[in-house]
Amino acid sequence: MRVRGDVISLTHQKMFLDLNTQVSVADLNRGVIVVSGNDATVALAEHISGNVPNFVETMNKYVQQFGLKKIQISPRRMV
C-alpha cells in the first residue's frame, strides 16, 4: 500500500514513513506493535476505510456487534 499525506504530519511515536512510499501491511503491523507507530496506525486506517473518521466509525460498529458496552474507539486513542 502507498503512504498518503496525513501520516507525515504526525509528531509522536513514529515508524518514520515517507510520503508515497510503498509499505507492506505486515511492516505496518510491526510498526504499530513494536514501536507504537502512530503513522503506521493512520496509514492502516486510511488503507482500510479511506480516512481515520471512517475507520473509527467502522470499528465502533464492530464494538457494538460484539456487545462491548464500555469500549468506544476515538481518533485521539488511535494516535
C-alpha positions in Angstrom: 0.0 0.0 0.0 1.1 3.6 -0.6 1.7 6.0 2.3 -0.5 9.1 2.0 0.0 12.7 3.2 -2.0 12.6 6.5 0.6 10.3 8.2 3.5 12.7 7.6 2.1 15.4 9.9 2.1 13.2 13.0 4.7 14.1 15.6 4.6 11.4 18.3 5.9 7.9 18.2 6.5 7.1 14.6 7.7 4.4 12.3 9.1 7.4 10.2 7.2 6.6 7.0 8.0 8.6 3.9 5.3 10.1 1.7 4.3 8.0 -1.3 6.5 5.1 -0.1 5.2 1.6 -0.8 4.9 -0.3 2.5 3.5 -3.8 3.2 0.7 -4.3 5.6 2.9 -6.7 7.5 5.5 -4.0 8.0 2.9 -1.5 9.1 1.6 -4.0 11.6 5.1 -4.4 13.0 5.3 -0.6 13.2 2.1 -0.5 15.2 3.1 -3.3 17.6 6.8 -2.8 18.1 7.2 1.0 18.1 3.6 2.1 18.7 3.9 3.9 15.3 1.1 6.4 15.1 2.0 7.0 11.4 1.6 3.2 10.8 -1.8 3.2 12.6 -3.1 6.1 10.5 -1.8 4.6 7.3 -3.6 1.3 8.0 -6.8 3.2 8.9 -6.7 5.1 5.7 -6.0 2.0 3.7 -8.9 0.1 5.3 -11.5 2.9 5.4 -10.2 5.8 3.3 -9.7 8.1 6.3 -9.4 8.0 10.1 -13.0 9.1 10.9 -14.5 6.4 8.7 -12.2 3.8 10.3 -13.3 4.9 13.8 -16.9 4.6 12.7 -16.3 1.1 11.3 -14.5 0.0 14.4 -17.3 1.3 16.7 -19.8 -0.7 14.7 -17.8 -3.8 15.4 -17.6 -2.9 19.1 -21.4 -2.7 19.2 -21.8 -6.0 17.3 -19.6 -7.8 19.8 -21.7 -6.3 22.7 -18.7 -4.4 24.2 -20.6 -1.7 26.1 -17.6 0.0 27.8 -15.4 0.4 24.7 -15.5 3.3 22.2 -12.8 3.9 19.6 -11.9 7.6 19.1 -9.3 9.2 16.8 -7.5 10.5 19.9 -6.9 7.0 21.1 -5.5 5.9 17.8 -2.7 8.4 17.6 
